[in-house]
Amino acid sequence: MPRPIAIDGSSLTLESFGRVVHERVPCELARAARQRVRRGREVIERALAGGEVVYGVNTGFGELAQVRIAPDKLLQLQRNLLLSHAAGVGEPLPGAAVRGMLLLRANTLARGHSGVRPELIEALLALLNHDVLPVVPSRGSVGASGDLAPLAHLALPLLGRGLLRAGGVAVPAEEGLRRAGLAPIELQAKEGLALINGTQAMTSLLALAALEARRLVKAADLAGALSADALRSTDSAFDPRIHALRPHPGQQASAANLWRLLQGSAIRESHRVGDLRVQDPYSIRCMPQVHGAVRDLLADVEAKLAIEINAVTDNPLVVELAAAPAGAAGAAGGRGGAAGTGGRGGAAAAGLAGAVLSGGNFHGEPMALAADVLAIGLAELAAISERRIEKLTNAAFSGLPAFLVRDAGLDSGFMIAHVTAAALVSENKGLAHPASVDSIPTSADKEDHVSMGMGAALKLGKVVDNLRQVLGIELAAAAQGIDLLRPLTSSLPLEALHASIRTRIARWDGDREMAPDLAAAEELLRDGIDPHLQELL
């Protein structure tokens, strides 16, 4: 078994996130984090013992923050919060997304600023390590006080309520816990609120999309290079001297990939003399500029994720006591608000080892904008791929047999495969409309501006799936184009790519059922193209 990843709230990376959600690497709470968490818990307990009014600890929530809760009702308050906020609907999130949510929520609590017990974090990690996953409906979050409904469904099984997926089957949480050798826990003051305030649903989905996008931007260069050679295009547009004059990092990286992939192609050499085409269409010639822009955009998104996966997004927050402006203690917060006046916020509890402050770190705007922008970029990657598929199937341009089949007319070849790509690209245009430009006030207008980050992340996931399908169609079409140019050969890396495609999809010698071929191409991209080819990029 691999060595567990230490969860400390500060050192999680996108790579380690991927190892946990995809490879099921176990996690454990780091010793130093445990000590920090205990100190944060002590601040909450001292505030209660000192009679302080602390939002969400001994008050109601949101618009009900002015309601003071009796001491003997504090535990019921936290339980009620999870029960009432578990109001999601729609199809459940996939297992990888739920694993990511468990990991990210445990990681943010491990910073020690949420006032919870270490035992609560360990309960989340136990679900993760036993792969007993809460059933989390995908709809119900507007990304305001974070992903309240999804996170409530994530936490509900800790109480023995809701549903758990054990062995691939959804069962009542109490039964799922029993199968895993676990037991329900009782929430203490503040802990219910600490479990649901944050961006971990949208962030998990965005992180999964970013990890897949890493692979797909490389696949786009591979597919584009294979198409370029099948179309007997020039490699001069990828000359590094051109891209040194406009040195966007992504553009230079894609240009270098395309240049390297095409070197040594006998197909290219056969057309250096006598080919009257001076320039190729933009979908070929401008691949570095388009693919590269998406690479740069992805790098920006990954930088934001690196911050968010280690960020504290709860509210109110336990912070170290520092000199504050006169009158700051008790100042209004919000869902923040000060004790007795606001939403999922809090009041400063001074005179202790720390203070409990209200803010808005739960607001999903950074992740919402990142998801929207990445969706736009990946939609463009699919759009330029579809244009190359069109060029491959268009005999008037390609010089290849119509629709990539020798007996065109009797056979339709890749005619409708291109139509499928066009349909997916058109769907992406709607999905790429940003969700974050919308806002709808909730909670009696206390939450008067919301991020719609969960909607942005869900749309992004569909764009990723569509892109993978389109690139799969391009790979299948480009491989067929290479076959139609035999006995000429492509470069060594592109011949290796062609051979990899042919292990899953036979050459198209006559019409047959197309859907299995397209599914096989998509599966090739999902499983990962030959690692040696990936290393080239």
Solvent accessible surface area in square Angstrom, and as a share of the most:
residue,aa,sasa,rsa
1,M,211,0.94
2,P,64,0.40
3,R,212,0.77
4,P,53,0.33
5,I,26,0.13
6,A,52,0.40
7,I,2,0.01
8,D,35,0.18
9,G,0,0.00
10,S,70,0.45
11,S,71,0.46
12,L,11,0.05
13,T,66,0.38
14,L,13,0.06
15,E,93,0.41
16,S,17,0.11
17,F,0,0.00
18,G,9,0.09
19,R,96,0.35
20,V,1,0.01
21,V,1,0.00
22,H,110,0.49
23,E,114,0.51
24,R,132,0.48
25,V,5,0.03
26,P,20,0.13
27,C,4,0.03
28,E,90,0.40
29,L,18,0.09
30,A,19,0.15
31,R,195,0.71
32,A,61,0.48
33,A,0,0.00
34,R,72,0.26
35,Q,98,0.44
36,R,69,0.25
37,V,1,0.01
38,R,111,0.40
39,R,138,0.50
40,G,4,0.04
41,R,18,0.06
42,E,72,0.32
43,V,6,0.04
44,I,1,0.00
45,E,84,0.38
46,R,107,0.39
47,A,1,0.00
48,L,48,0.24
49,A,93,0.72
50,G,60,0.58
51,G,49,0.47
52,E,64,0.29
53,V,46,0.26
54,V,1,0.00
55,Y,0,0.00
56,G,0,0.00
57,V,1,0.00
58,N,7,0.03
59,T,1,0.00
60,G,7,0.06
61,F,25,0.10
62,G,0,0.00
63,E,80,0.36
64,L,109,0.54
65,A,1,0.00
66,Q,113,0.50
67,V,69,0.40
68,R,135,0.49
69,I,29,0.15
70,A,49,0.38
71,P,117,0.74
72,D,121,0.62
73,K,101,0.43
74,L,20,0.10
75,L,65,0.32
76,Q,91,0.41
77,L,19,0.10
78,Q,0,0.00
79,R,87,0.32
80,N,67,0.34
81,L,3,0.02
82,L,0,0.00
83,L,61,0.30
84,S,77,0.50
85,H,36,0.16
86,A,22,0.17
87,A,71,0.55
88,G,15,0.14
89,V,98,0.56
90,G,49,0.47
91,E,104,0.47
92,P,62,0.39
93,L,12,0.06
94,P,82,0.52
95,G,29,0.28
96,A,22,0.17
97,A,0,0.00
98,V,3,0.02
99,R,20,0.07
100,G,0,0.00
101,M,1,0.00
102,L,0,0.00
103,L,0,0.00
104,L,4,0.02
105,R,1,0.00
106,A,0,0.00
107,N,1,0.00
108,T,2,0.01
109,L,0,0.00
110,A,0,0.00
111,R,71,0.26
112,G,8,0.08
113,H,52,0.23
114,S,0,0.00
115,G,1,0.01
116,V,1,0.01
117,R,54,0.20
118,P,1,0.01
119,E,78,0.35
120,L,0,0.00
121,I,0,0.00
122,E,60,0.27
123,A,16,0.12
124,L,0,0.00
125,L,6,0.03
126,A,24,0.19
127,L,1,0.00
128,L,11,0.06
129,N,67,0.34
130,H,94,0.42
131,D,44,0.23
132,V,8,0.05
133,L,11,0.06
134,P,3,0.02
135,V,22,0.12
136,V,0,0.00
137,P,18,0.12
138,S,2,0.02
139,R,107,0.39
140,G,49,0.47
141,S,16,0.10
142,V,41,0.23
143,G,0,0.00
144,A,5,0.04
145,S,0,0.00
146,G,2,0.02
147,D,0,0.00
148,L,26,0.13
149,A,9,0.07
150,P,1,0.00
151,L,0,0.00
152,A,0,0.00
153,H,28,0.13
154,L,1,0.01
155,A,1,0.01
156,L,15,0.07
157,P,1,0.01
158,L,6,0.03
159,L,12,0.06
160,G,11,0.11
161,R,110,0.40
162,G,35,0.34
163,L,82,0.41
164,L,0,0.00
165,R,90,0.33
166,A,10,0.08
167,G,84,0.81
168,G,56,0.53
169,V,89,0.51
170,A,44,0.34
171,V,10,0.06
172,P,78,0.49
173,A,1,0.01
174,E,103,0.46
175,E,50,0.23
176,G,0,0.00
177,L,4,0.02
178,R,158,0.58
179,R,140,0.51
180,A,20,0.15
181,G,68,0.66
182,L,44,0.22
183,A,73,0.57
184,P,61,0.39
185,I,50,0.25
186,E,112,0.50
187,L,4,0.02
188,Q,51,0.23
189,A,6,0.04
190,K,0,0.00
191,E,0,0.00
192,G,0,0.00
193,L,0,0.00
194,A,0,0.00
195,L,1,0.01
196,I,0,0.00
197,N,0,0.00
198,G,0,0.00
199,T,0,0.00
200,Q,6,0.02
201,A,0,0.00
202,M,1,0.01
203,T,2,0.01
204,S,0,0.00
205,L,23,0.11
206,L,0,0.00
207,A,0,0.00
208,L,27,0.13
209,A,6,0.05
210,A,0,0.00
211,L,26,0.13
212,E,26,0.12
213,A,0,0.00
214,R,71,0.26
215,R,69,0.25
216,L,1,0.01
217,V,7,0.04
218,K,61,0.26
219,A,2,0.01
220,A,0,0.00
221,D,0,0.00
222,L,0,0.00
223,A,0,0.00
224,G,0,0.00
225,A,0,0.00
226,L,0,0.00
227,S,0,0.00
228,A,0,0.00
229,D,0,0.00
230,A,0,0.00
231,L,0,0.00
232,R,42,0.15
233,S,5,0.03
234,T,29,0.17
235,D,6,0.03
236,S,61,0.39
237,A,15,0.12
238,F,1,0.00
239,D,16,0.08
240,P,77,0.48
241,R,186,0.68
242,I,82,0.41
243,H,2,0.01
244,A,59,0.46
245,L,156,0.77
246,R,131,0.48
247,P,87,0.55
248,H,95,0.42
249,P,98,0.62
250,G,4,0.04
251,Q,6,0.02
252,Q,69,0.31
253,A,40,0.31
254,S,0,0.00
255,A,2,0.01
256,A,44,0.34
257,N,5,0.02
258,L,0,0.00
259,W,76,0.27
260,R,101,0.37
261,L,0,0.00
262,L,6,0.03
263,Q,72,0.32
264,G,68,0.66
265,S,1,0.01
266,A,38,0.30
267,I,0,0.00
268,R,27,0.10
269,E,96,0.43
270,S,54,0.35
271,H,47,0.21
272,R,115,0.42
273,V,137,0.79
274,G,68,0.65
275,D,50,0.26
276,L,167,0.83
277,R,86,0.31
278,V,135,0.77
279,Q,112,0.50
280,D,7,0.04
281,P,33,0.21
282,Y,149,0.57
283,S,9,0.06
284,I,1,0.00
285,R,64,0.23
286,C,34,0.20
287,M,0,0.00
288,P,0,0.00
289,Q,50,0.22
290,V,41,0.24
291,H,1,0.00
292,G,0,0.00
293,A,60,0.46
294,V,5,0.03
295,R,39,0.14
296,D,37,0.19
297,L,36,0.18
298,L,9,0.05
299,A,58,0.45
300,D,87,0.45
301,V,4,0.02
302,E,37,0.16
303,A,59,0.46
304,K,91,0.38
305,L,0,0.00
306,A,57,0.44
307,I,125,0.63
308,E,20,0.09
309,I,4,0.02
310,N,21,0.11
311,A,23,0.18
312,V,15,0.09
313,T,3,0.02
314,D,0,0.00
315,N,1,0.00
316,P,0,0.00
317,L,24,0.12
318,V,8,0.05
319,V,44,0.25
320,E,147,0.66
321,L,83,0.41
322,A,76,0.59
323,A,115,0.89
324,A,70,0.54
325,P,109,0.69
326,A,110,0.85
327,G,72,0.69
328,A,35,0.27
329,A,61,0.47
330,G,45,0.43
331,A,58,0.45
332,A,89,0.69
333,G,35,0.34
334,G,19,0.19
335,R,37,0.14
336,G,3,0.03
337,G,1,0.01
338,A,4,0.03
339,A,21,0.17
340,G,24,0.23
341,T,91,0.53
342,G,3,0.03
343,G,0,0.00
344,R,1,0.01
345,G,0,0.00
346,G,2,0.02
347,A,11,0.08
348,A,20,0.15
349,A,1,0.01
350,A,54,0.42
351,G,71,0.68
352,L,43,0.21
353,A,70,0.54
354,G,2,0.02
355,A,7,0.05
356,V,0,0.00
357,L,78,0.39
358,S,30,0.20
359,G,38,0.37
360,G,44,0.42
361,N,82,0.42
362,F,9,0.04
363,H,50,0.22
364,G,0,0.00
365,E,46,0.21
366,P,67,0.42
367,M,2,0.01
368,A,0,0.00
369,L,86,0.43
370,A,4,0.03
371,A,1,0.01
372,D,5,0.03
373,V,63,0.36
374,L,0,0.00
375,A,2,0.01
376,I,76,0.39
377,G,5,0.05
378,L,0,0.00
379,A,12,0.09
380,E,93,0.42
381,L,0,0.00
382,A,0,0.00
383,A,27,0.21
384,I,18,0.09
385,S,0,0.00
386,E,14,0.06
387,R,101,0.37
388,R,0,0.00
389,I,0,0.00
390,E,32,0.15
391,K,35,0.15
392,L,0,0.00
393,T,5,0.03
394,N,54,0.28
395,A,40,0.31
396,A,103,0.80
397,F,58,0.24
398,S,4,0.03
399,G,60,0.58
400,L,7,0.04
401,P,39,0.25
402,A,33,0.26
403,F,66,0.27
404,L,0,0.00
405,V,1,0.00
406,R,169,0.62
407,D,74,0.38
408,A,47,0.37
409,G,73,0.71
410,L,147,0.73
411,D,18,0.09
412,S,49,0.31
413,G,9,0.08
414,F,7,0.03
415,M,72,0.32
416,I,103,0.52
417,A,2,0.01
418,H,33,0.15
419,V,77,0.44
420,T,52,0.30
421,A,0,0.00
422,A,37,0.29
423,A,61,0.48
424,L,29,0.15
425,V,11,0.07
426,S,63,0.41
427,E,75,0.33
428,N,1,0.00
429,K,142,0.60
430,G,52,0.50
431,L,33,0.16
432,A,16,0.12
433,H,118,0.53
434,P,38,0.24
435,A,18,0.14
436,S,8,0.05
437,V,108,0.62
438,D,76,0.39
439,S,42,0.27
440,I,95,0.48
441,P,76,0.48
442,T,45,0.26
443,S,35,0.22
444,A,80,0.62
445,D,91,0.47
446,K,72,0.30
447,E,16,0.07
448,D,91,0.47
449,H,98,0.44
450,V,0,0.00
451,S,0,0.00
452,M,30,0.13
453,G,0,0.00
454,M,2,0.01
455,G,27,0.26
456,A,0,0.00
457,A,2,0.01
458,L,35,0.17
459,K,47,0.20
460,L,0,0.00
461,G,31,0.30
462,K,86,0.36
463,V,0,0.00
464,V,6,0.04
465,D,56,0.29
466,N,3,0.01
467,L,0,0.00
468,R,10,0.04
469,Q,64,0.29
470,V,0,0.00
471,L,0,0.00
472,G,1,0.01
473,I,2,0.01
474,E,0,0.00
475,L,0,0.00
476,A,2,0.02
477,A,0,0.00
478,A,0,0.00
479,A,0,0.00
480,Q,3,0.01
481,G,0,0.00
482,I,0,0.00
483,D,13,0.07
484,L,20,0.10
485,L,19,0.09
486,R,82,0.30
487,P,126,0.79
488,L,61,0.30
489,T,64,0.37
490,S,7,0.04
491,S,1,0.00
492,L,158,0.79
493,P,25,0.16
494,L,0,0.00
495,E,40,0.18
496,A,44,0.34
497,L,0,0.00
498,H,15,0.06
499,A,55,0.43
500,S,20,0.13
501,I,1,0.00
502,R,53,0.19
503,T,111,0.64
504,R,93,0.34
505,I,8,0.04
506,A,65,0.50
507,R,123,0.45
508,W,10,0.04
509,D,104,0.54
510,G,25,0.24
511,D,70,0.36
512,R,90,0.33
513,E,126,0.57
514,M,35,0.15
515,A,64,0.49
516,P,70,0.44
517,D,16,0.08
518,L,22,0.11
519,A,60,0.47
520,A,19,0.15
521,A,0,0.00
522,E,16,0.07
523,E,86,0.39
524,L,5,0.03
525,L,4,0.02
526,R,123,0.45
527,D,87,0.45
528,G,23,0.22
529,I,4,0.02
530,D,47,0.24
531,P,92,0.58
532,H,137,0.61
533,L,5,0.03
534,Q,31,0.14
535,E,137,0.61
536,L,63,0.31
537,L,33,0.16
